[in-house]
Amino acid sequence: MPVCVPKAPSFLPTGWNGSKSLNMECMAELKIQLAGLTLKNPVMTASGTFGYGLEYADWMDLSRLGGMVVKGTTLEAREGNPYPRMAETPSGMLNAVGLQNGGADHFIREIYPRIREIDTNIVVNVSGSSVETYVACAEKMAALEDIPAIELNISCPNVKQGGMAFGVTCRGAAEVVRAVRRVYPKTLIVKLSPNVTEVAEIARAVEGEGADAVSLINTLLGMAIDAERRRPVLSTVTGGLSGPCVKPVALRMVWQVSRAVKIPVIGMGGITGWKDAVEFMLAGASAVQVGTYNFVDPTVCLKIIDGLNDYCNRHGFASASELKDSMIQ
């Protein structure tokens, strides 16, 4: 059962111990172990939706997060795709940003010193256009003392080279993970594409090459058309679909992959609140990432953390880790 601790009245000073005659506030154990990482709770932010975290610092205490996955980083700087590259759709959004970033050296020089002391697990999302560029970028991240993990992005549908090209076949996924594993000694998370026929097979392939965990799903490939102008809305015609509309697909894939591999699964795709997060964990995820909804509510991750605690208390779970695979069938 959850641990209950005294809750002091608001008029008493901070640190007052209270007594058992006062109202009790129950707290489930939210801390989890994830592929060598200790997370304060299972809630992380998804790459591409949270910048470098600093953009959200005025809205929330970043140290409360279980982890923070910063925006996609490539070996060389990328300008990204031409505008327009974002479009709202029913229950979601399309993006074709194209991994715009200043490159690995820019991250090391300008960003890392500003975020390294944030008291959470900072994970860098690493992408590339070839096996060699993935490897070189991963090597640079390995040298950073306060970056305990990378998320290898082999599933981005918004770049013309690399990205999803590696993530849609077992052979391609295995090749890039094998090469990065040789040079990267820390926690290696591999982000999988939903734009495949057998996602579980690809998950097994990257597990076999040394991935410590997998995260899924990345965005689904979609498009939008302006009927009046008779033109595609996005400059690239197609882009990545995210938001609540992808959640049923994401849940199904997380469920499939969690039963196919022994390594932890991080679930994402359409999470808007604690209930969605619980559903992903019931489906087999050890942790979750919150993406698009950060744009709607910058404090959503904190609300999900509190909601997970409340859910565990109400259902008699002593820890959040017990939620994994507890779905009744």
Helices and strands as residue ranges (DSSP letters): E 3-6, E 24-27, E 32-34, E 37-39, E 43-45, G 54-56, G 62-64, E 67-73, E 86-89, E 92-95, H 104-106, I 107-111, H 112-115, E 121-126, H 131-142, E 149-153, H 164-167, H 170-183, E 187-191, H 199-208, E 213-216, E 220-223, E 225-226, E 231-232, E 238-242, G 244-246, H 247-258, E 265-267, H 274-282, E 287-290, H 293-296, H 300-315, G 320-323
